[in-house]
Amino acid sequence: ISVSSINAIIIRCSQQTNVWIRFGRLQECLAYSVVSEEPNTEVEIISSTSADSFESLYIHQSPDCHYLPTGITNFMPNLQVLIVAHTGLKSITKNDLKPFTMIKGVYIDYSQITAIEKDLFIYNTNLEELSLQQNQIASVDVNFFKPLDKVISFSFERNPCFDGKAIG
């Protein structure tokens, strides 16, 4: 990833097909080394010949991805699955996820998330699978799961909130 201007990035995609049990065969953008060190870092370009055909985005092995870049859905309007794994992602908010209205699967694993808003997925009413494995989430509000009535699969493994010391 190269920085082209202040708070704007280019995401370079390797295209692959990923077969999901629940979602079927999806065209995926595999993006390594995404750098987003400030909030509201906007995607300026997605380097691929067919960015608008991607249905899955996998941001992987990106220790300098501290915030989810904005503007992803401008390039990937058909996104159904968002995977952010092995990153330095520190926080995620409902406003970060607001553009992802069609998203069915969110996997934010092996990152640095410490807290989640109780209404984090308020705009993601089609969500069916959710994974927040191996973060640093200390507590989950008792009402967090209420708006997630379509979610069939949850995973919060290896977070302090599930080690018997959860508060909230």
Disulfide bonds with the S-S distance in Angstrom:
Cys13-Cys29 1.90
